[in-house]
Amino acid sequence: MFSQMRIRGVGVIDDAVLDLSPGLNVLTGETGAGKTMVVSGLGLLLGERADSGLVRTGSASALVEGVVQLPLDHPALVRADEAGADHEDGELVIARTIAAAGRSRAHVGGRTAPVSVLAELGQMLVAVHGQADQWRLKQGDAHRVVLDDFGGPDLTALRDRVGELYDRWRESAREHERLVSEARERAREIDSLTASLEEIEAVDPQPGEDAALRAEDERLAHADTLRLAAAQALADLSGDEYAAEPAPNVRDLIGSARGALGPATAHDQALAGLDERLHEVSTLVTDLSADLTAYLEDVDLDPERLGYVQERRAALGVLTRKYGETVDEVLEWSGRGAARLDELVTADDRVERLGAEVAELEAAVVAAAVSLSEARRAAGDDFGTRVSDELSHLAMGKAVVHVELRRRTDPEGVALPDGDRVRLARHGIDDVEILLAANPGATPRSVARAASGGELSRVMLALEVVGSRSASGEAASGPPTFVFDEVDAGVGGRAALDVGARLAALAEHAQVIVVTHLAQVAAFADRHLVVHKADDGRITSSSVTVVDGDARLRELSRMMGGDPDSEAGLAHAGDLLEQTSGARVGTRPTARSGARA
């Protein structure tokens, strides 16, 4: 519900704050005081097209701000969260500003947002009914939603079941269609993968094999060079035992050096240290000579092994050019390819299983949709009867409301048990439209077009009153706030009391804001707000105040055409309040003298 609205610089309203309450909020005031500006301001707040002509003369901009209290799980609060809004314990602030130059800005929860977000929130928060605008029933699905809510928990549970089955059916059907359409492509991919995996299997690469063979190939291809280099190094270190004339070598030279130092080491510790280091060098040379000898014994000329290594490397190279930079990457590709091949090979089995599943789900969703259609038809008959009865108490006794269900026929659609073919949707097989015949013999038309002038708001009031409770008596879901502008146009006396009683009945389950000229309607208010106009001779401005007690009696007296301060007018006002204090739908108040427009 809206707990507060602030309007600044809109039309004749300079700066006004409306403190709203749960239940029935009535807005009254003299003609031209600016009551319609409140409704216009609310329209701006809920995303209607901005008109710079609404900006008060002399003001740079207009501002409308609303504070809304919502349950934490309300869809409007969820949408506000998606828009980045800040809120505290379900209290959400929404605002709209319009510059005199025409530029418009929207804010949701302290964050700038597109005006379209305000429009989305408006559809979830408020149903506005006036002589020109019927916001709630403009959307194509709104009639169906109203009927389904009236149908109660059993009908909405069946509708949700249809939606669940429909989603599963369409998902399975899309997967089945995809697999069938891709059958030829799968066959080609199976052939390609099979050939590739067989090629890899024939070579049978091993992890890291390419790197090991590369090193071995390098060694075998240069065996002569390696042997000559190692032999020369060994000769330099230890001498060549096969040489005709011995040549100086490192081991002999180190031995000669130690022989020179040996006799003198006893006389100087430093020299003894140098001798020890020569000994360490001699040991290293001996070990290195042994290693070179072993290396020479290991380096063999093996042309046959070299040929095998090079052939193997060539075979591995074919794989790495196709499936990866290294043998390890080739093996990874092979693993993925095998898994994909298994998926493709088993796809035909999945096609068969999915085909059976699609047929089973289609039968289930059709059966549920037919049951839903039957439930809607029964609820529609009850709904039409109740709304027609409501209209009989709202000075429209000859009006008849009828709920029409039309199947969405489609030659290419699914078959129903009776042979009809229809196009299924998440909400079933029906298009729903609420029709009104305003007079006997009139062709029923959509409620938003069949009535005219003040009748339209009364029709919507009857719809909302009936729709506010399900057929079984539970409160129905719907917008938390309803706004009625000029709902009392063209009625008075007893009919006006009925209008007020039905607004009060609707306010038992939702917040209702009503702009009215009739005291009989205003007397039902839980909170009475008055728009006051002030004129200093130069500028006209309006403000809004809450009235109670004597102030409310004076306003009701004024509305009934009397002197606000006359004893007779005040007495009539008090009498009216007494009549309406307990009147609700089902208890029709009796019109008494003075209780007239």
Secondary structure, DSSP 8 states (H G I E B T S, - for coil): -EEEEEEEEETTEEEEEEE--SSEEEEEE-TTSSHHHHHHHHHHHTT----GGGB-TT-SEEEEEEEEE--TT-HHHHHHHHTT---BTTEEEEEEEEETTS-EEEEETTEEE-HHHHHHHHHHHEEEE-SS-B-TT-STTHHHHHHHHHHHHHHHHHHHHHHHHHHHHHHHHHHHHHHHHTHHHHHHHHHHHHHHHHHHHHH---TTHHHHHHHHHHHHHTHHHHHHHHHHHHHHHH--TT-SS----HHHHHHHHHHHHGGGGGG-HHHHHHHHHHHHHHHHHHHHHHHHHHHHHH----HHHHHHHHHHHHHHHHHHHHH-SSHHHHHHHHHHHHHHHHHHHTHHHHHHHHHHHHHHHHHHHHHHHHHHHHHHHHHHHHHHHHHHHHHHTTT-TT-EEEEEEEE-EEEEEEE-TTS-EE--BTTBSEEEEEEEE-STT---EEHHHH--THHHHHHHHHHHHHHTB-TTS-B----SEEEEESTTTT--HHHHHHHHHHHHHHTTTSEEEEE-S-HHHHTT-SEEEEEEEEE-SS-EEEEEEEE-HHHHHHHHHHHTTS-TT-HHHHHHHHHHHHHHSS--TTS-----TT---
